Amino acid sequence: MTDIRRADERYPGGDAAAGIVSRHAFSFGPHYDPGNLRFGALIACNEERLAPGAGFDEHPHSHTEIVTWVAEGELTHRDSAGHETVVRAGDLQRLSAAGGVRHVERNDGAAPLTFVQMWLAPRESGGEPSYEVVRNAAGRTPYAVPGADSVLHVRRPAAGEEAEVPDAARVYVHVVRGRLRRDGAELAEGDALRLTEPRGVRLQALTDAELLLWEMPPEPGPRLP
């Protein structure tokens, strides 16, 4: 089964006056949609655009695997576990919130910042938070998130090339940039594919493109309180 979700269907969020523009793929905050709570282990896929000097003040997370892909600019991360890092375009960041952690996310650079932040439900709640940054991650995937039984692939097909979709129970594809075609349907920046039991699926790049693909198991993670 294939479900195409267009960029303009995302729920708007953020605070434009504060330099924050957000677009949410799933039910989020005041945009409650009981029919769009999650897909497999994935419970959020947020596109975030931060102007220079803008950011999210310290806020808490728990029982969530948080994976962030920086598309352009530099993301400054600080958390209550003592990590302070600048995550740059092409880098991947993972924060396992576990039993609880607080963090700050800011654009302390001089250029606009764009990142995609994805939340996954863990198999088990509790534990100690953990943190990791993978530099130049596009050439170092697949990247496993064992706590959510999920694997992230980064694909960067050039125009005319094909991107292979992994065979899995569930696959979520987010188009970071570029245009692609699948079975006559064209996908553009911000569009997403939700695939159930895909086999031999390939996406043809119409332009140079960048994709995030989540490979997930048949059963979702637990529904947390």
C-alpha positions as CSV (number, residue, x, y, z in Angstrom):
1,M,0.0,0.0,0.0
2,T,1.2,3.5,-0.9
3,D,0.1,6.7,0.8
4,I,1.4,10.0,-0.6
5,R,1.3,13.0,1.7
6,R,2.0,16.4,0.1
7,A,4.1,19.2,1.6
8,D,1.1,21.5,1.7
9,E,-0.9,19.0,3.8
10,R,1.5,19.4,6.7
11,Y,0.2,21.1,9.8
12,P,1.7,24.6,10.2
13,G,3.5,25.5,13.5
14,G,6.3,27.5,15.0
15,D,6.3,31.3,15.5
16,A,7.1,33.3,12.3
17,A,7.5,36.5,14.3
18,A,10.3,34.8,16.3
19,G,11.9,33.4,13.1
20,I,10.6,29.8,13.5
21,V,8.6,28.1,10.8
22,S,7.5,24.5,11.4
23,R,5.6,22.0,9.3
24,H,4.4,18.8,11.0
25,A,3.6,15.5,9.1
26,F,1.7,14.0,12.0
27,S,-0.8,15.1,14.6
28,F,1.1,17.6,16.7
29,G,0.3,20.1,19.5
30,P,-3.0,21.9,18.7
31,H,-3.3,20.1,15.4
32,Y,-4.9,17.0,16.8
33,D,-5.8,14.4,14.1
34,P,-6.8,10.9,15.6
35,G,-6.3,9.4,12.1
36,N,-2.8,10.7,11.7
37,L,-1.1,9.9,15.0
38,R,1.8,7.8,13.7
39,F,3.1,5.5,11.0
40,G,4.9,2.5,12.5
41,A,7.3,3.7,15.1
42,L,7.4,7.2,13.7
43,I,5.3,9.7,15.7
44,A,6.7,13.0,14.3
45,C,8.5,14.3,11.2
46,N,8.9,18.0,11.6
47,E,10.4,20.4,9.1
48,E,12.0,23.3,11.0
49,R,13.3,26.5,9.6
50,L,15.1,28.9,12.0
51,A,16.3,32.4,11.1
52,P,19.7,33.4,12.5
53,G,19.4,33.9,16.3
54,A,16.1,32.0,16.5
55,G,15.6,28.8,18.4
56,F,13.7,26.6,20.9
57,D,14.3,27.4,24.5
58,E,15.0,24.6,27.0
59,H,12.2,22.1,27.0
60,P,11.7,18.5,28.2
61,H,11.4,15.2,26.4
62,S,11.0,11.6,27.7
63,H,10.4,8.1,26.2
64,T,11.3,9.2,22.7
65,E,14.0,8.5,20.2
66,I,14.8,11.9,18.5
67,V,16.7,11.8,15.3
68,T,17.6,15.1,13.5
69,W,18.9,15.6,10.0
70,V,20.4,19.0,9.3
71,A,19.7,20.0,5.6
72,E,21.4,23.4,5.7
73,G,23.0,25.7,8.2
74,E,24.2,24.9,11.7
75,L,22.1,23.7,14.7
76,T,23.4,24.3,18.2
77,H,22.3,21.7,20.7
78,R,22.6,21.8,24.5
79,D,21.1,19.3,26.9
80,S,20.8,18.6,30.6
81,A,23.1,15.6,30.3
82,G,26.0,18.0,29.5
83,H,26.2,17.7,25.7
84,E,26.8,20.9,23.7
85,T,27.3,20.4,20.0
86,V,27.1,22.3,16.7
87,V,25.4,20.0,14.1
88,R,26.1,21.0,10.5
89,A,24.5,20.3,7.2
90,G,24.8,16.6,6.3
91,D,25.2,15.6,10.0
92,L,22.8,13.3,11.9
93,Q,22.0,13.8,15.5
94,R,20.3,11.2,17.8
95,L,19.0,12.0,21.3
96,S,17.5,9.1,23.2
97,A,15.3,10.9,25.8
98,A,14.8,7.8,27.8
99,G,13.5,8.6,31.4
100,G,13.8,12.3,30.7
101,V,16.1,15.0,29.4
102,R,15.9,18.8,28.7
103,H,17.5,20.4,25.7
104,V,17.9,23.7,23.7
105,E,18.0,23.9,19.9
106,R,19.1,27.2,18.3
107,N,20.5,28.8,15.2
108,D,23.5,30.6,16.5
109,G,24.9,31.0,13.0
110,A,24.7,33.8,10.5
111,A,22.8,31.8,7.8
112,P,19.3,30.3,7.8
113,L,18.9,26.8,9.4
114,T,16.8,24.0,8.0
115,F,16.5,20.6,9.7
116,V,14.1,17.6,9.8
117,Q,13.4,16.2,13.2
118,M,11.9,12.8,13.6
119,W,10.5,11.2,16.7
120,L,10.2,7.5,17.2
121,A,8.4,5.5,19.9
122,P,10.9,3.3,21.8
123,R,10.3,-0.4,22.5
124,E,10.8,0.2,26.2
125,S,10.3,3.3,28.4
126,G,12.7,4.6,31.0
127,G,16.5,4.3,31.2
128,E,19.3,6.9,30.9
129,P,19.4,9.4,28.1
130,S,22.1,9.0,25.4
131,Y,23.4,11.2,22.6
132,E,25.3,10.8,19.4
133,V,26.3,12.9,16.3
134,V,27.3,11.2,13.0
135,R,29.2,13.6,10.8
136,N,28.7,13.5,7.0
137,A,26.1,10.8,7.6
138,A,24.9,10.4,4.0
139,G,27.8,8.1,3.3
140,R,27.5,6.3,6.6
141,T,24.0,4.9,6.6
142,P,22.1,2.7,7.1
143,Y,21.9,4.1,10.7
144,A,20.2,1.9,13.2
145,V,18.1,3.1,16.1
146,P,17.9,-0.1,18.1
147,G,15.7,1.4,20.8
148,A,12.9,1.8,18.2
149,D,13.8,-1.3,16.0
150,S,14.2,1.1,13.1
151,V,16.8,2.0,10.5
152,L,17.4,5.3,8.7
153,H,18.8,5.4,5.1
154,V,19.9,8.6,3.5
155,R,19.8,8.6,-0.4
156,R,21.2,11.3,-2.6
157,P,20.4,10.2,-6.2
158,A,21.6,12.5,-9.0
159,A,19.2,13.5,-11.8
160,G,18.4,10.4,-13.9
161,E,19.4,7.9,-11.2
162,E,17.2,5.7,-9.1
163,A,16.9,5.4,-5.4
164,E,16.1,1.9,-4.0
165,V,13.5,1.7,-1.3
166,P,14.3,-1.1,1.3
167,D,12.0,-4.1,1.5
168,A,10.4,-3.9,5.0
169,A,7.1,-4.1,6.7
170,R,6.8,-0.3,6.8
171,V,8.9,2.4,5.0
172,Y,8.5,6.1,5.4
173,V,10.2,8.4,2.8
174,H,10.7,12.1,3.3
175,V,11.9,14.2,0.3
176,V,14.4,16.8,1.7
177,R,15.1,18.3,-1.7
178,G,14.6,17.7,-5.4
179,R,11.9,16.0,-7.5
180,L,11.3,12.3,-8.0
181,R,8.8,10.0,-9.7
182,R,7.2,6.7,-8.6
183,D,4.7,4.9,-10.8
184,G,3.7,8.1,-12.6
185,A,3.3,10.1,-9.4
186,E,5.8,13.0,-8.9
187,L,7.2,13.9,-5.5
188,A,8.7,17.2,-4.6
189,E,10.4,18.8,-1.6
190,G,8.5,18.2,1.6
191,D,6.4,15.4,0.2
192,A,6.3,12.0,1.9
193,L,5.5,8.4,1.0
194,R,4.1,5.9,3.5
195,L,4.7,2.4,2.2
196,T,3.4,-0.9,3.7
197,E,5.3,-4.0,2.7
198,P,7.0,-2.5,-0.4
199,R,8.9,-4.9,-2.6
200,G,11.3,-3.8,-5.3
201,V,10.3,-0.2,-5.2
202,R,12.5,2.4,-6.9
203,L,12.2,6.1,-7.1
204,Q,13.5,7.9,-10.2
205,A,15.2,11.2,-9.6
206,L,14.1,13.9,-12.0
207,T,16.6,16.3,-10.4
208,D,19.4,15.9,-7.9
209,A,17.6,14.8,-4.8
210,E,18.0,14.0,-1.1
211,L,15.8,11.5,0.7
212,L,15.3,10.2,4.2
213,L,14.0,6.6,4.4
214,W,12.9,4.9,7.6
215,E,12.8,1.1,7.5
216,M,10.5,-0.1,10.3
217,P,9.1,-3.4,11.7
218,P,5.5,-4.6,11.2
219,E,4.4,-3.7,14.7
220,P,4.7,-0.2,16.1
221,G,6.3,0.7,19.3
222,P,4.2,0.9,22.5
223,R,1.6,3.5,22.9
224,L,3.0,5.6,25.7
225,P,0.9,7.4,28.3
